[in-house]
Amino acid sequence: MSDEPLITEDDEPTVLEARIADGGGRLDKALAEALPELSRARLQALLAGGSVSRDGVTVSAGSAKAAPGLYSVVLPPIIPADPRPEALPLTILFEDDDLIVIDKPAGMAAHPGPGCETGTLVNALLHHCGASLSGIGGVARPGIVHRLDKDTSGVMVAAKSDRAHAGLSALFAAHDIERTYIALTRGAPSPASGRIETLIGRSSSDRKKMAVLRSGGRNAITDYVVEAVFGAPAKAGAAPMAARVACTLHTGRTHQIRVHLASKGAPILGDPVYGSGSPAAPVRAAIEAAGLTRQALHAAVLGFVHPVTGEALRFETAPPADMRALEDGLARL
């Protein structure tokens, strides 16, 4: 799941922190100056709602004098409006009365959210499954028990019944799911195979990004194997220009694979968030020729025990055309 996690893992409130060194003046004004991403009106509403604390103690009066200390502002997750059915094409790998497995295309979000209210998997499932899906797992995200990043392609499962939703959620919570992803990376992680085990949480410098943390966050485990390397290194012992890496998830933290590979100095090609640094010119040319406009990450394998029938299910799909074209181009380096 990515890199994408269980819903309860990814929909935690965002917490912003600001330290006010010198007291005096109105609290709402001082916080607005310390947190320019929030308007004064928004901060007044958050204060009134009990979402602001100073050194662990809730403060609620924006007109009160600002006291020195560390302030925490909890931003509750935005709940989208009820999604509507849309007649969108689906590549269905398996379906019965309890669940449906699809090969999600890149560019399709799992469910509606801010800035992405339509064209999602939920919209498509509501049209395909009809009333049977309504309300399963919540009105806003019916049937969704895990998700892939919008621009990650690959295999996803959704619940069509309450019993399947409960069973699948339990499997994901216990990490009792087989999940393998294919990534095309800048350079290659070293050694050629191994386990990455870190804490992952929101970046302190950019709350929209995740990061490897020394403390806090959640434990995240990814096993990886370099399956192929492309472009001979300029000198012995150096990294190749690019690689194909298979990643197996043992946890499902937000952006887990993207963060973990970047932490190994081998970010995923095309990743607009974690792909720091530019790949070699021949790799850039291959990306352009392939028409890749997203991170080169594909959820290739999803295996689990059917939560209702007990049948062992396993699904595997090949990367889509843009990743295949890129790999072909990289193979010619």
C-alpha positions, 0 to 999 in steps of 0.5 A: 500500500504504497504505500498507502496504509489502512485508513485509520493510519493515514487519516490522523489529524495533522499537528502543527507546532510553533514556539512563541518566545516572547509573550504579549499581544493577542494569542490568535495574532501571535499564532497567525504570525508563527503559522502563516499557512493558517489564517487568523480566522481559521486559528480563531475557529480552532482555538474555539474548538479546543484544537490548540494547546500550549505545553500540553494544556488546551487554550481556547481564547484567541483574545487572551494574551499570548504566553511563551511556550510551545503551541500545538495546533491540531488540524482535523482531517477534512471529510469530503462530501458523499461521493456519487456514482460515476461510470468509469472503466475498471479492470476487474481481476476478481469479484464475488458477493463480498469483495472486488479486486481491481488493477487501478490505473495511475492517476485514479485516487482511491477515494474523494478528497480535497482537490479530487472530488470525482473520478476516484475508485470509490466513484467507480465502485459505487456505479459498478456495485450499486446500492450493495456498496453503500455505507460499507466502511463509512459513507465517505469511503465505502468499501476501501480498506487500503489504498494506493497513491493516486499516481501508483498503479496496481492491484487493490481490493475493496469490500462489498459486504460488511463481513468482508470489510471487517475481515480485510481490515483485520488482515491489513491491521495484522499485516497478514497480506502479501504485497510486492511492488515494482519500482524503477529507481535512480541509482540502486539501493545498496546492498542489492537486497535487504530489509529497511526498518525505520520509523516513518512519520510526518516531516517536521519541515513539510507536513505534506511529506513523510520522512524517516524519523529518529523518534516518534512516527510508526515502525515501517518495514520494507524488504527489497531486491534489486532485480536489474541494473541499467547504465554502467557506473562511471567508476568501480563501486559506484551506483548504476544509472537506474535499477528495477527494484522489487519491494515487499511490504510488511507494514503499510505506512503512508508513502512507505516505499517512496520514503524508504527507497529515497532514504537508501539514496535510490529514489523512485524515478519520476517521484515529484515529492521524494525524488530529490536530485536529478537522474543522469541525462540518459535516464532523463531522456528515457523518462521523456521518451516513455512519457512517464509523468508520475512515480515509477511504482506499481503494486504488482502482487496482492495475496490474501485469504478471502475473509469469508470463504477462506480461499487463498487468493493471489493476484499479479499484474505487469506494470502499465505501458509507461513503466514498461516503456521506461524499462525498455529504454533503461535497458538500452543504456 
